[in-house]
Amino acid sequence: MLHAGRIWDLRIGRSILVLEGHVKGILAVDFSPNGYQLASGSEDHSVRIWDLRTKRSLYTIPAHQSLVSQVRSAARARHAPGCGTCSVDLQAMDLKKTCSVNDGA
C-alpha cells in the first residue's frame, strides 16, 4: 500500500498535488526557499525530493537507519540531537550530485 501526502492551495480550498511514492506514512515536509522543490521524510526510512512545477518526484534518498521525522532545506537547517533529522540542499543546480543527508546526532 502506498502512502500519499497532499499539497493544498488554501486560496481555492483544493488539493493541487498528491505526493505518491512513499511506502509508509509521510512524517515531515519542507519547501525550498524558492518554493520550487519539496522534501518529504517518511516512516519508510527515505527522503523524496519533489519538483512542484512538474509535479513529479525527482529522486529518492533511501536507506536511513530509522524513520525520517524531520527534513529541512540546507538554507534553514539546524540539527537537533536525535536520529531522523535530515538536511537536503534543495537549491543545488544538479540535485542528484550535490544532495547531502546528515543524520542528526
C-alpha positions, 0 to 999 in steps of 0.5 A: 500500500502506498502512502500519499501526502497532499499539497493544498492551495488554501486560496481555492480550498483544493488539493493541487498535488498528491505526493505518491511514492512513499511506502509508509506514512509521510512524517515531515515536509519542507519547501525550498526557499524558492518554493520550487522543490519539496522534501518529504521524510517518511516512516519508510526510512527515505527522503523524496525530493519533489519538483512542484512545477512538474509535479513529479518526484525527482529522486529518492534518498533511501536507506536511513537507519530509522524513520525520517521525522524531520527534513529541512532545506540546507538554507534553514537547517539546524540539527537537533540531537536525535536520529531522523533529522535530515538536511537536503540542499534543495537549491543545488543546480544538479540535485542528484550530485550535490544532495547531502543527508546528515543524520542528526546526532 
